Amino acid sequence: MINALLAVGAACFVVCCFPLCAAAQPRAAQSAPVSALLVSDIHFEPFWDPAKTLQIAAAPITGWNPILAEPPSPDRAQRFAALEQGCHARGVDTSYPLLVSSLRAMQAHGSGATFITVSGDLISHEFSCKFAAVFPQGSPAARQAFAEKTIQYVLAQLRNAFPGVPVFAALGNNDSGCGDYQLDANSSFLADLAPSFVADVPASQRREAQRDFAADGDYSASLPTPIRNTRLLVLDDLFMSSSYAACSGKSDPAPAAAQIAWLRIHLAQARRNHENIWFMAHIPPGVDPFSTVRKMPDLCGGENPQMFLSSNALTEILGAFGDVVRLDLFAHTHMDELRLLTPSENPSQKPPSPQGIKLVPSISPVDGNNPSFTVARVDPASAILVDYTVFAASNQTGIHTTWAEEYDFDRAYQEPAFTPATLANLIAGFASDPSAQTPSSQIYLRNYFVGNRSLPLKAFWPQYACALSNLTASSYRACVCHSAQ
């Protein structure tokens, strides 16, 4: 998405800083933090060596590594370049060498992880097009089977690298057997993948989780000890995307409505049981600032910004349960970002409780970014995200690659924890700094695009800052246009 910035003029918009309501937060962390590994947008590329693709498609996933570890085919580079060009791919996703390098780095820097989250998009971009090019006689069923095997392989590699550590993953918009942003609820694709996704859900909860995943790609799981009384709710919010269509190509609002009902039931149950909630999905709610900048809508004339999701339903349901939700995990943009969910109205809470949103950066270098992952530190008593560190690769290939700390949230921003109050302070600072001159703004710009190519964002910093806490079209428009009024 950074390419959208490079193609747009450097016109800036002045924004106002709206007061952010920081409600009373859970008690400060008292226990020794435990670590968690946050990963996203792996986008493993099974077509990186097309000659090997033919072999792994015929092999069980337990036999993939010996095939993939063999020296590259003599014409690998030429065949893959032709594949990328023919499918209009925007960049290169995660090759086998990069996947291996990433897993080794995760083992080195996240060895004590209590659990692992993967915020979606396990398989490569343009998967269907590449499959059709490599397997010209392949059927839709064969394409779906290969997509399923690729997803299962990636999950298996994570579990093999961290034996005994629960891996909780969400599906992303590319994770489909029929096409990007396309999926059917209650499909064989979801039913086939359900056992792999819920394998680390506690045994007493696994049957229900498998049933829910087979319906809409959602599930609930208790986080492992020593984290106390905390549940992870995972949603496949592809169904809520503004780009979603069923495999037939037709629109279908029913799965998204069913998901909101499912989410309401589980959030209400958590409130009754005095549980903490972590929520995870792939596509974030709110404004897509880069698509908005690219399209240059007349916001102050009443036109709407480009939104990630088709409605505000997810924002509203999460906002209604800010008293139990401790963290929202998303990804999709491939960048290291934060957001703040600030409910505008919620009669059941006085005052409403904001929520912190963390967008996890990608392993895939498809946008020209260096691969990265995040090691979080969590207070086991309150489920608060106390701190996190991002580790980044020195190059985009996984070959002769070193991994080192990019930044640490606490040290970078001098804040005690990743709480709504902290985020409100940071975002208010960004909004009052339209030229991005303060140390905090500079730190965010530097680390947003892993590999320090974030400077083009500076030209649109005021609009971007508005998107961090204004998750509806109307509130975003008001933020951008306030000074012009």
N, C-alpha and C positions, 0 to 999 in steps of 0.2 A: 504493500500500500504506500510505501514511501515514494514510489515512482510517481504517484499522483501529485505529490508536492513538487517534484522536480519539473513537472510539465505545466505548472500554473504560475501565473504572475505573482509578484511579491506584494500585492495589495494587502494591507493590514486593516483589521477592524478593531475599533476601540470598544472595550467591554466594561461593564460595571461590575463591581464586586457585590454580590447579593449576600446578606447576612445568612450564615449557615447555622441551623439549629443543632447544637450538640447536646443531646439528652444525657441524662445520667448514665454512665457506663458501668459495666460489671467491675467488680473489685479488681484492684491491681494484682498483677501476677505475684503469687506467693511461693509457688513450688518451683523446683528446678525445671527449666524448660526441657522438653524433648524435641527431637528433630523429625522433620518430615521432608520428603523429596517431592518437589513440584515440577512436573514435566508437561510439555505440551507440543502439539504440532510437529510430531516426529516425521510424518510424511515419508515413510520408508518407500524407497524407489526399487521395486522388484524388476524393473525394466532397465536398470542401469547398464547391465551387460545382457543385451537381448538374447545372445546365444545361450546363456545360463538360464534365462527365463523359461525357455522351453524345457529345461531339465527340472527346475524346481516346481513347475506346474504339475509335473508328473510324479513328484516325490512327496512323501509326508513331510510336515514341517520339521520333524526331528532329523530329517536328512538334508535340510537346506544349508546349514552352516558348512559342511564339507564341500558342497558344490560352490557356494559363494566365496569360500576362502581360497579357492584355486586361483592361479594367476589370471588376469583379465584375458579375454579372447583377443586375438590379434586385431580384429576390426571393431573392437568394442566402442572406441571413441567415435568412429565414423557412423556406426549404426545408431548409436544413442543420439548423436547430434541430428541425424536425419529424423529420428523419432520425435525429438523435441520440436524440431522445426515443423514437421508435418502436423503435429498436434497443437501448435501455437503455444507451447509452454512458455511461461514468463521467466523461468529460471530453473536451476537444478535443485532437486530435493535431496533427501538423505540417502546416500549410497551405503553399501555394506561397510566399506572402510570407515565411514563417518559414524554409522551406528555402533560399530565395535568400539571406536574411540570414545564415543559419548558414554557408553555403558561403563567402560573402564574409568572414565573421569567421575561418573556418578558413584562408583564403588570407592574411589579414592576420597572424594569430598563429602559423600553422603552415607558413609558406611554405617553410621549409627541410626539410620532412619527407622522410625517406628512404623510408618506407613508411606506409601507412594501414591500420588494422584497423577493422572494423565488427563488433561482437559480437552481431549478430542483430536481428531484428524491424525489417525495412525498411518494412513496410506497416501500415496503420492497424488499430486494434482494431475488432471487429465488421464486418470486411470482407465476409463472406458475407451478413450481414443487410442491409447497406447496398446491396450489389450487387443483391440480390433486390428491394429497394424501388425502386431507380432503373431496373432492368431487369426488370420483372415477368415478361417472357416469356423471360428469359435462361436458357440451359441450364447444367448443371454444367460442360460443356466451355467455354462462353463465360466463366463465372466463373473457371475455372482460367486461361484465356488472359489475362484482364484482370489477375489477380493476378501472373502471370508478367511481363506488360508493365510493371506498376507497379514490381516489384522491379528489372527491367532498367533502367527509367528512373532509379531512384535511384542505382544503381551507375554508370550513364553520367554522371549529373550530378557525382558525385565525381571520376570520371576526367577529365571535361572541365575541372573546376576545378583539377586537379593533373595536367596532361599529363606523361606519362612516369614518374609516381610509382606504384609498384605498390599496388593496392588489394586487400586480402585480407578477405573477408567470410564470416561464418557465417550460417546460417539460424536464425531464432528460432521460438518457438511460434506466432506469428501468421503466419509466412511459409509459407502452405500454400494449395493450390488447392482444398481441400475443407472446411477449417474450423480454428478455433483448437484447438491441441493435437492435430490430426488430420493424418496423413500416411501414405502407403504407401511402403515401401521399393521400390526398383526400379520407380518409377513414371514416367510420362511427364512429370510435373511436375519431378522431379529431372533427368531426361534433358534436358528443354528448357532448364533453367536452368544446367546444367553449364558450357557454354561461357562464359557471363557471369561465373561465379564463379571459374573457373580461368584467365581471360584473362591474368592477370599472373603466373601460375606460370611459372618458367623453362621455355623451350621443350622442353628435354630431359626435363622431368618432367611436361609438360602432359597427355600422353595417359593416363598412369597416373592423374593427378589427376582428369581428366574421367571416367574409368571408375569411380573410387571415389566421386566425387560422385553420379553417376547411380545408384549402388547405395544409398547411405545418407546422402548429403549431407556426406561427409567428404573431406578431401584433405590432402596434404602439400606444402609448398613451402619451398625454401631462401630465407631472408631475403636481401635484396640487399646488396651491398658498400656501405660498408666493414665491415658487420657480418660477422664471421668465423665460419665453421663452425657456423651456427645454422639450425635448421629450425623452421618453424611447422607445428604439427599442428592442423587445424580439424575440429571434430566437430559434427554436428547432434544435440545431446543431447535434443531433443524426444522421441526414441524412448525415452529413459531417464526421462522425467518421470513423476511419480506420477499425472498427469492424462492421459497419452497414450492414444490409441486410434487404430486404423487408420481409414481413410475410411469403412469399413463400420460404425464404431462399436464394433467388437469389440476386445478386447485382443490384443496380439501381441508376445510377448517376444523373438521371433527377431531383429528388427533391432538391439536393444540388445546382445544377446549377440554378434552379428556385429561390432558396433562395438568392444566390449571386445577381441575377438580381433584386430581390425585395429590397435587402439591398442597392444596388447602387441607385435605384430610391429614396428611402427615405433619404439616406445621401445627395444626390444631392439636394433634395428639402429643407433639413435643411440648407444646405449651402446658397441656394438662399434666404431663409427666415431669415438668420442670427440667426438660432436656435442653442442652445446647445444640445448635444446628450449624453445620458447615454445608453450604450449597455449592454444587458444581455443575456447570454446563459449558458448552463450547462458545456459542455466539453471545457476546455481551448485550445487555439491553442498552437503550439510549441512542444517541446520535452517532452516525459514522462521519467523523469530521473530515476525513480525506475525500470521500466521495462527495460530500457537501461542497468542499472547496473546489473540487474539480468541476462540478456542475454549476457553480456560482448562482444559486437561486436568489431571488429577490426576497430575502428573509424579512426585511423591514416593510416590504410591500405585501406581506401576508403569505408568501410561498413557504413551503415546509422544507426543512433539512432532510437529508437522506438518513433513514433510520435503519438500524441493524435488524430489528424485529418488526413484524407486521402490525403489532399493537402494543399498548402499554400494559397488557395483562400481567406479564411476568414481573414488571416493576411494581405494579400495584399489589400483587399477592405477597411478594417478598416484603414490601414496605409495610404491609399490615401485620407482619410478625417480626418486626425489628427487635422486640424484646427477647426473642429466642435465637435469632440468626446472629452468629458471631463472625462469619466470614462468607463472602461470595467469591468463588473462583471461576474465572472465565479465561478465554484465550482468543484465538481466531485472527487477531491483527498481526501476530508474530512478534509484537513489540513488548517491551517491558513497561507496563502502564498501571495506573491506579485510577479508581473512580470512587465516588461517594454516592450512595443511594439515600436521597433525602425525601421521605414521603411528604407530599404537600398537605394532605389531609388524611387523618386517620382517627375517626371518633373513638376507637377502642383504646387509643393510647394518648395520654396527655402528659407531657408533650410526645410527639412521635419520635421513634428511635432510629437514627440513621444507621447505615451499615457500610462497612468497608468492602470495597471490591478490588481484588487483585487480578490483573491480567498477566498470565504467565507467558514469557517469551518462548520462541520456538527453537527446536533442534534443527529443523529444516532451514537451510540458508537461501531459500528460493528468492527472497527479496534482496539478496546481496548482504544480508546481515550475517554476522558470525553466530554459529550455534551457541545455545546457552541453556542452562537449567538453574533451578532455584532450590536452595536448602533453607527450609523454614525452621524457626524455633517457636514452639507452642507451649503455652502454660497448660499443664495437664488438668488443673483444677477448674479453670475458667474457659478453656478452649480459645483463648485470645492468641492471635498471632503476635508474639512478642517482638520478633525480629526476623529478617531473612537476608541471605547472601546470594547474589547471582554469580555463577561461574561461567566463563565464556571461553570459547576455543580461539586459538591463535590464527586459524585459517578455516576455510569452508569445506575442506576435502576429507578430513580425518587422517590424512597421510602426513607423518612428521608433525603432528599436531600436539601442542601443549595446551593445557587448560589451567586457568588461573582466576582468582577472584576479580570480578569486574567492579562490584561495589557492595557495601553492606548498608542496609537501610538505616540502622541506628547510628552508625558512624557518619554516614553521608548527611543525614538530615538532623542529627542531634535530637531525635525524638525517642521517647521511652518504649513505644509499641505502635503497631499498625492498627490503631483504633479509629473509630469515626471522629473523635475529637481531634486526633492528630491529623487526619486527612483533611478535616475542615480547615484547620490552621494552614496546612500546606497549600490547599487549593485557593484559599482566600489570598494567600501571598502571591500565588501565580497570577490570579486575576487582577491584582493591584500592581502588577509589574508588566505592562504591555510590551515593553522592549526586551523582556527576559534578561535583565541585568543582575538580579540578585543572585547570591550564591546558590540558593535552593533551586531557582529556575535553571541556572546553568548546569547544576548537577542532574536535574531531570532530563534536560536536553541531551546531555552527554551520554546518559545511560539508557535513554528510551530506545534508541536503535543500537543494538549490540554491535560494537565495532566502531562506535563514535562517528556515525555519519548522520547525525540528527540535526545538523545546523539548518537545513532547509525548513525544518519545522518552526524555526524562530520567526520566519516571516508571517506565519499564521498562528503564532502563539496565543493571541487573545481569543480567537475563535476556538482553538483547541482547549484552552483553559475553561471556556464556557461549557464544553462538552463533558468535563470531568465531574460535574455535580448537577447538571441540568439534563436529566434523562428523558424528558418529554419534549416534543417539538415546540410546544408553546413556551415552556420555561427557557429552552435554548434560544428561541427567537427573542424573547424578552431580554435575555442576558446580552446578546449580540447587539441589539438595537437600542438599548437603554440610553447610552451616551448620545446617540444620534438624535433621540427625541429631545 
